[in-house]
Amino acid sequence: MAVEHLDYSKLNLTPIQGGADNFNPEEVTLADVEKILRKKNQLEEFRVLMMKYDCALSEVRTKLDVLNKELSLRNKRNPFEAIKMRIKTPVSIYNKLCDKGVDMTIKNINKNLSDIAGIRVICSFVDDIYMLANCLAQQDDIKVLQKKDYISSPKTTGYRSLHLIIQVPIFLTDDKEYMKVEVQFRTIAMDFWASLEHKMKYKKDIENAEVITEDLKFSADLINQIDMRMQQIREKIDASDDVEV
């Protein structure tokens, strides 16, 4: 799967006029963020940092691809269906730091943010989620910093997913550095639900919002039941294959 990343090395924006410290988060632009970083003499350092996050994503993607090949050969089916990757944009990074009440600096980015680099693994079955997550976490160069299991303990909205914050090493010309990556594991149905819930979350002035929220929660519970039923069906098929052998 081809994955496109924002090329931070080619940021070439016209600086805005005036100050750069007091922006409305809803109106801040990429040029505004560049102005802030220029003022702090951290623009080039920011570009290097984003390059490192991009490399960290590539490292995790490679690890998952290797696991997929091995497990698909061993189990005669792919443990995941798709992978989605993204790096937060400079504006998103700025807004998230604003939400935390801290300035846009390289130090604050490293200290306060763990999800700049994100990778989402879409699986067919819930047990594949736990298997893949465990296989990834057990690799000796991976450090698991945080684990949140929203599958066994869903959010009140009905959201289900398994989240890991990991550190993965990247090897540069003269150094090895550990970078944080957020890895989310979802079933196909969970991902479909989350996409719809995300649209509602960021859409303003929705009519009957409370009714829609209740419908989403009800749908999340149905999806969970379907996921469990599909896994049971697969297990019966696997058991049948074992008997024939």
VEXTORPA-26965 format. One line per field, with one value per residue (C-alpha): residue number from 1; x, y, z. Coordinates in pm, whole numbers, plus 50000, padded with zeros to 5 digits. Layout:
N
tordren	c(NUM|...)
c1	c(X|...)
c2	c(Y|...)
c3	c(Z|...)
END
This chain:
245
tordren	c(1|2|3|4|5|6|7|8|9|10|11|12|13|14|15|16|17|18|19|20|21|22|23|24|25|26|27|28|29|30|31|32|33|34|35|36|37|38|39|40|41|42|43|44|45|46|47|48|49|50|51|52|53|54|55|56|57|58|59|60|61|62|63|64|65|66|67|68|69|70|71|72|73|74|75|76|77|78|79|80|81|82|83|84|85|86|87|88|89|90|91|92|93|94|95|96|97|98|99|100|101|102|103|104|105|106|107|108|109|110|111|112|113|114|115|116|117|118|119|120|121|122|123|124|125|126|127|128|129|130|131|132|133|134|135|136|137|138|139|140|141|142|143|144|145|146|147|148|149|150|151|152|153|154|155|156|157|158|159|160|161|162|163|164|165|166|167|168|169|170|171|172|173|174|175|176|177|178|179|180|181|182|183|184|185|186|187|188|189|190|191|192|193|194|195|196|197|198|199|200|201|202|203|204|205|206|207|208|209|210|211|212|213|214|215|216|217|218|219|220|221|222|223|224|225|226|227|228|229|230|231|232|233|234|235|236|237|238|239|240|241|242|243|244|245)
c1	c(50000|50143|50144|50186|50353|50370|50719|50827|51160|50982|50794|50847|50579|50557|50588|50279|50300|50285|50318|50300|50221|49847|49645|49290|49344|49055|49213|49584|49750|50061|50228|50146|50312|50617|50636|50630|50909|51117|51084|51215|51488|51341|51201|51485|51484|51111|51165|51428|51194|50914|51157|51241|50873|50829|51120|50969|50643|50837|51007|50677|50518|50803|50768|50395|50449|50697|50452|50176|50384|50489|50145|49963|50190|50152|49775|49684|49515|49627|49601|49524|49341|49491|49724|49671|49951|49966|50181|50008|50026|50206|49868|49734|50046|50009|49641|49708|49981|49740|49486|49751|49836|50198|50397|50493|50853|51048|51090|50715|50640|50870|50744|50369|50273|50278|50062|50241|50320|50019|49955|49620|49599|49264|49202|48924|48890|48927|49166|49396|49415|49550|49782|49939|49967|50141|50378|50474|50515|50738|51003|51319|51374|51020|50935|50566|50501|50123|49842|49471|49225|48901|48781|48743|48658|48485|48446|48104|48040|48081|48427|48634|49000|49331|49588|49960|50212|50548|50903|51088|51453|51552|51910|52057|52400|52569|52305|52022|51714|51390|51075|50718|50450|50083|49953|49577|49426|49063|48838|48689|48356|48517|48699|48381|48201|48489|48501|48134|48169|48471|48268|47996|48248|48395|48077|47906|47535|47410|47035|46918|47274|47159|46953|47246|47476|47236|47211|47591|47618|47353|47531|47865|47712|47567|47903|48069|47817|47878|48256|48221|47985|48215|48507|48303|48215|48582|48679|48424|48565|48921|48813|48651|48973|49171|48940|48973|49353)
c2	c(50000|50337|50580|50952|51165|51541|51645|51878|51942|52145|52390|52717|52957|53334|53462|53644|54006|54103|53900|53525|53450|53508|53318|53191|52812|52779|53025|52943|52854|52666|53002|53111|52801|52858|53215|53093|52843|53099|53340|53070|52964|52613|52572|52355|52152|52100|51970|51726|51609|51542|51351|51130|51061|50969|50724|50577|50512|50330|50114|50012|49952|49718|49526|49481|49371|49106|48980|48973|48758|48514|48479|48454|48164|47995|48048|48051|48391|48750|48884|49234|49378|49725|49979|50354|50593|50962|51233|51523|51846|52145|52314|52009|51998|52368|52328|52027|52214|52507|52268|52166|52529|52516|52700|52565|52453|52141|52066|52085|51869|51595|51625|51657|51474|51099|51070|51280|50962|50734|50400|50220|49846|49718|49353|49113|48958|49074|48794|48898|49243|49105|48860|49132|49377|49116|49014|49376|49457|49154|49258|49338|49681|49800|49981|49994|50319|50296|50056|50145|49866|50024|49686|49520|49858|50074|50449|50576|50670|50307|50359|50041|50006|49892|50169|50132|50411|50261|50376|50239|50300|50475|50454|50776|50838|50877|50802|50578|50749|50617|50782|50758|50607|50554|50223|50165|49824|49797|49554|49662|49727|49928|50142|50208|50313|50534|50715|50808|50911|51126|51313|51390|51496|51769|51875|52179|52252|51896|51858|51587|51541|51356|51110|51046|50991|50730|50564|50550|50391|50133|50064|50020|49750|49576|49592|49431|49148|49101|49099|48829|48624|48645|48529|48231|48140|48158|47938|47676|47686|47649|47357|47189|47225|47067|46765|46711|46714)
c3	c(50000|49904|50194|50145|50411|50434|50326|50605|50435|50167|50388|50210|50330|50325|50682|50807|50914|51280|51596|51612|51974|52007|51748|51759|51745|51503|51262|51285|50955|50852|50786|51141|51285|51069|51197|51558|51491|51302|51593|51827|51578|51577|51227|51100|51422|51376|51023|51148|51424|51177|50956|51253|51321|50955|50983|51300|51114|50843|51106|51266|50927|50834|51160|51102|50742|50858|51121|50860|50625|50895|51056|50723|50626|50962|50999|50629|50658|50698|51054|50930|50631|50599|50754|50770|50867|50938|51093|51265|51070|51221|51279|51462|51676|51758|51850|52072|52260|52301|52452|52704|52778|52663|52397|52058|52118|52033|52405|52465|52161|52289|52647|52593|52274|52212|51902|51641|51449|51426|51262|51253|51194|51065|51153|51063|51408|51768|51866|51582|51741|52068|51891|51674|51961|52177|51899|51837|52207|52267|52014|52204|52047|52121|52443|52537|52723|52750|52671|52661|52593|52478|52350|52688|52846|52580|52614|52717|52354|52249|52097|52083|51990|52136|52170|52228|52272|52185|52133|51833|51744|51424|51302|51167|51018|51355|51614|51730|51867|52013|51876|52003|51781|51860|51726|51711|51644|51528|51349|51016|51187|51470|51216|51017|51337|51453|51119|51147|51512|51421|51158|51411|51676|51457|51279|51429|51465|51413|51453|51694|51822|52134|51929|51697|51995|52134|51791|51769|52114|52021|51692|51871|52090|51784|51609|51909|51900|51528|51579|51844|51628|51325|51537|51661|51301|51201|51495|51384|51031|51165|51384|51084|50884|51167|51173|50798|50826)
END
